[in-house]
Amino acid sequence: MVKKRSIWPYLLVAPAVLIILCVVFIPVINAITMSFQNYDLRRPKEIAFHGVANYAKAFGDPLFWGALWRTVVWVVAGVGFQFLFGFILALLLNQKFVGRGAVRAVSMIPWVTPGVLIGLMWRWIYDGNFGVLNDLLLKIHAIGDKIPFLSQVGTAFPSVIVTIVWQGIPFFALMLLAALQGVSTEMYEAADIDGATAWQKLLYVTLPSIKNTIFVTGLLRVIWVANSVDVIFNMTEGGPAYSTQTLSVYIFNKGSALDLGYASAMALLMAALLLVAAIPYLKMNFREEGGST
């Protein structure tokens, strides 16, 4: 006797599928369509199929290449220092000391603070006239005059990188701390018996045990930092002289200027680059699935 399939599982899943279609797939298809059009809302009568002209324009646009290079620096420096300081913080929080719970709670503040608020807060810190940082540096005689950190090309980009590092440290710390707590104490005891130093235990026990967490967490942060707009836009809007304009900020600025065709083309190029960055993760998943079958 053949059992009738119940329709209830499909009905329960349907709302989630509809939301995904409306929020993800339809906008992506719309972006792909617009990327092949001269889709500029400032000139609605001229909207028409444009072929690959927007992509050709991107490859010939010096601002695009400059923004792409700054995105690479932004991601490598931002995620690299986030991981370094986040790992150190996770190692510290994994130790037993008085007030550890309070320290863990306080260390999460940058991560739970909205990006818009972080941008505004750090813009005030860096302010060339009334900023806390300038006041502190003057008091300790580290500088002789106030520095307009966000108003000059040489200091603006490093300043926003420091901000994104500060924001992302707790995420790495939280994820790596959870991984560290899952490392078997027997492995450390065996290493102690063999006379391993603290550095050797870190290299040969700790890091190999949490490498998958490091890889996945790092990939997530690469994608998030590459797509980050709120922090930079609220601090500098991509200036001065495009010195802090990453690719995501450039796309946002073009979209705000209603040049949606060109913005869509650049967004798809950026998505393709991030997909390339995710290939090692996909390979690792397929390798694990192949090994388990």
C-alpha positions in Angstrom: 0.0 0.0 0.0 1.4 3.3 -1.1 1.3 6.0 1.6 -0.1 9.4 0.6 2.4 12.2 0.9 1.4 14.9 3.3 1.2 18.4 2.0 2.0 20.0 5.4 5.8 19.9 5.1 5.6 21.8 1.8 3.2 24.3 3.3 5.5 24.9 6.3 8.5 25.4 4.0 6.7 27.6 1.5 6.9 30.9 3.5 10.7 30.6 3.8 11.1 29.7 0.1 9.0 32.7 -0.9 11.0 35.0 1.4 14.3 33.7 -0.2 12.9 34.2 -3.7 11.8 37.7 -2.9 14.8 38.8 -1.0 17.6 37.0 -2.8 16.8 35.5 -6.2 14.6 38.2 -7.7 17.0 41.1 -6.8 19.9 39.1 -8.2 18.1 38.4 -11.5 17.1 42.1 -11.6 20.7 43.2 -11.0 21.9 40.8 -13.8 19.3 42.3 -16.2 20.2 45.9 -15.3 23.9 45.2 -15.7 23.3 44.8 -19.4 21.3 47.9 -19.7 22.0 51.6 -19.8 19.9 51.9 -16.7 20.3 55.5 -15.4 17.3 56.8 -13.7 18.5 60.4 -14.3 17.7 59.7 -18.0 14.8 57.2 -17.9 13.9 57.6 -21.6 17.4 56.3 -22.5 17.1 53.0 -20.6 17.8 50.3 -23.1 19.8 47.1 -23.7 23.5 48.0 -23.7 25.2 44.7 -24.0 28.5 44.4 -22.1 29.1 48.1 -22.2 28.9 48.5 -18.5 31.5 45.7 -17.9 33.8 47.3 -20.6 33.4 50.6 -18.8 34.4 49.1 -15.5 37.6 47.5 -17.0 38.5 50.9 -18.4 37.6 52.9 -15.3 40.6 53.9 -13.2 38.3 54.6 -10.3 37.2 50.9 -10.5 40.7 49.6 -10.4 41.7 52.0 -7.6 38.7 50.9 -5.6 39.5 47.2 -6.2 43.0 47.6 -5.0 41.9 49.5 -1.9 39.4 46.7 -1.3 42.2 44.1 -1.4 44.2 46.2 1.2 41.0 46.8 3.2 40.2 43.1 3.4 43.8 41.7 3.9 44.8 44.3 6.6 41.3 44.4 8.2 40.7 40.7 8.5 44.4 39.9 9.2 44.6 42.1 12.2 41.1 41.1 13.3 42.2 37.5 13.4 45.5 38.3 15.1 44.0 40.3 18.0 40.9 38.2 18.1 43.0 35.0 18.5 45.0 36.6 21.3 41.8 37.7 23.0 40.4 34.2 22.7 43.5 32.7 24.2 43.2 35.1 27.2 39.5 34.5 27.7 40.1 30.8 27.6 42.2 31.1 30.8 40.6 31.1 34.3 40.8 34.4 36.1 38.5 36.6 38.4 35.9 38.6 36.4 36.3 36.5 33.2 32.6 36.6 32.6 32.5 40.4 32.8 35.5 40.7 30.5 33.9 38.4 27.9 30.7 40.5 28.0 32.5 43.8 27.6 34.7 42.5 24.8 31.6 41.9 22.7 30.5 45.6 22.7 32.2 46.4 19.4 30.6 43.5 17.6 27.0 44.3 18.8 27.3 48.0 18.1 25.7 49.0 14.7 28.1 49.9 12.0 26.5 53.3 11.4 27.1 54.2 15.1 30.7 52.9 15.0 31.4 55.1 11.9 30.0 58.2 13.7 31.7 57.4 17.0 35.1 56.9 15.4 34.7 60.0 13.2 34.3 62.0 16.4 37.4 60.3 17.9 39.4 61.2 14.8 38.0 64.7 14.5 40.8 67.2 13.7 39.5 69.9 16.0 37.8 68.3 19.0 38.7 64.6 18.6 39.7 62.5 21.6 42.6 61.0 19.9 44.2 64.4 19.0 43.6 65.6 22.6 45.3 62.5 24.0 48.3 62.6 21.6 48.8 66.3 22.4 48.7 65.7 26.2 51.4 63.0 26.0 53.4 65.2 23.6 53.3 62.6 20.8 52.4 65.2 18.3 53.0 69.0 18.1 49.8 69.9 16.3 46.4 68.5 15.7 46.1 65.9 12.8 43.0 65.9 10.6 43.1 62.1 10.4 40.0 61.7 8.1 40.7 64.8 6.0 44.1 64.0 4.5 44.9 61.2 2.1 47.9 59.8 4.0 45.9 59.0 7.2 42.3 58.5 6.2 42.6 54.9 4.9 44.7 53.6 7.8 42.2 55.3 10.2 39.2 53.5 8.8 41.1 50.2 8.7 41.8 50.6 12.5 38.1 51.1 12.9 37.1 47.9 11.1 39.7 46.0 13.0 38.3 47.2 16.3 34.8 46.2 15.2 35.7 42.7 14.1 38.0 41.5 16.9 35.1 40.2 19.1 33.7 38.1 16.3 37.0 36.2 15.9 37.4 36.0 19.6 34.0 34.6 20.2 34.3 32.0 17.4 37.8 30.9 18.3 37.0 30.8 22.0 34.3 28.3 21.3 36.7 26.2 19.2 39.4 26.4 21.9 37.0 25.1 24.5 36.4 22.1 22.3 40.1 21.1 22.2 40.6 18.0 24.3 42.7 18.6 27.5 44.2 15.1 27.0 46.1 16.4 24.0 47.7 19.1 26.1 48.5 16.6 28.9 50.2 14.4 26.4 52.2 17.3 25.1 53.2 18.2 28.6 54.4 14.7 29.2 56.5 14.9 26.0 58.0 18.1 27.3 56.4 20.5 24.8 56.8 24.2 25.4 53.8 26.6 25.3 54.8 27.7 21.8 55.0 24.1 20.5 51.6 23.3 22.1 50.2 26.3 20.2 51.7 25.2 16.9 51.1 21.5 17.1 48.0 21.1 19.2 45.9 24.3 19.3 46.1 25.5 15.7 45.6 22.1 14.0 42.6 21.5 16.3 40.9 24.7 15.4 42.0 25.1 11.8 38.6 24.5 10.3 37.0 27.2 12.5 39.8 29.6 11.6 39.2 28.9 7.9 35.4 29.3 8.0 35.5 32.3 10.3 38.1 34.0 8.1 36.1 33.4 5.0 33.0 34.9 6.5 34.9 38.0 7.6 36.5 38.4 4.2 33.0 38.5 2.6 31.6 40.8 5.3 34.5 43.2 5.3 34.6 43.3 1.5 30.9 44.2 1.4 31.1 46.7 4.3 29.8 50.1 3.4 28.4 51.6 6.6 31.7 52.2 8.5 33.5 53.9 5.6 30.6 55.9 4.3 29.7 57.3 7.8 33.4 58.2 8.4 34.6 59.6 5.0 32.0 58.8 2.3 34.9 57.4 0.3 37.1 60.6 0.5 39.2 62.5 0.6 40.1 62.2 -3.1 38.7 58.7 -3.3 41.5 57.5 -0.8 39.0 55.4 1.2 36.7 54.4 -1.6 36.6 50.6 -1.7 34.6 48.8 -4.4 31.5 48.4 -2.2 31.5 52.1 -1.4 32.0 52.9 -5.1 29.1 50.7 -6.0 27.0 52.4 -3.3 27.9 55.9 -4.5 27.1 55.0 -8.1 23.8 53.5 -7.0 23.0 56.6 -5.0 23.7 58.7 -8.1 21.0 56.5 -9.8 23.5 54.9 -12.3 22.0 51.5 -11.5 23.3 49.7 -14.6 26.9 50.5 -14.0 26.5 49.8 -10.2 24.9 46.4 -11.0 27.7 45.4 -13.3 30.4 46.3 -10.7 28.4 44.5 -8.0 28.3 41.3 -10.1 32.0 41.6 -10.8 32.6 41.9 -7.0 30.3 38.9 -6.4 32.4 36.9 -8.9 35.6 37.8 -7.1 34.2 36.8 -3.7 33.0 33.5 -5.2 36.6 32.9 -6.3 37.7 33.6 -2.7 35.2 31.0 -1.5 36.4 28.2 -3.8 38.9 26.7 -1.2 36.0 26.4 1.2 33.8 24.7 -1.3 36.6 22.3 -2.2 37.1 21.5 1.4 33.4 20.7 1.8 33.3 18.5 -1.3 36.4 16.7 -0.1 34.9 16.0 3.3 31.6 14.8 1.7 33.6 12.5 -0.6 35.5 11.1 2.3 32.4 10.4 4.3 30.7 8.4 1.5 
